[in-house]
Amino acid sequence: MKLIIERIKTNKVVLILSTMILFAIVYGLVSDNNWGGTNSFSNNEGRDITLTDYTINKLYFSITTGCLLGYGDIYPITSFLKSIVSLQVLITIIIIAL
């Protein structure tokens, strides 16, 4: 019985991490004009944003959303993107509840 419970816990962690990575990829495909905040993905600091910074920012947003944390420094502006973010939150809640 303990082995089954440990497997379920391990599978949940893997599933949540996979969901975060999947949604980071989805967020990478969305235009930067759909985002707002002080730490948005656009060049708001007067410097060139490297591909590494861009990728880390998308992953950062996905992780904070997937952990149901959400700092508010990056947020979606359009209704379409808000629905995608809400979908990520709902999927995370369902995984945790199972």
Summary of the structure (lengths in Angstrom):
residues: 98
radius of gyration: 15.3
end to end distance: 16.9
largest distance: 56.9
contacts: 234
relative contact order: 0.17
helix: 67%
strand: 4%
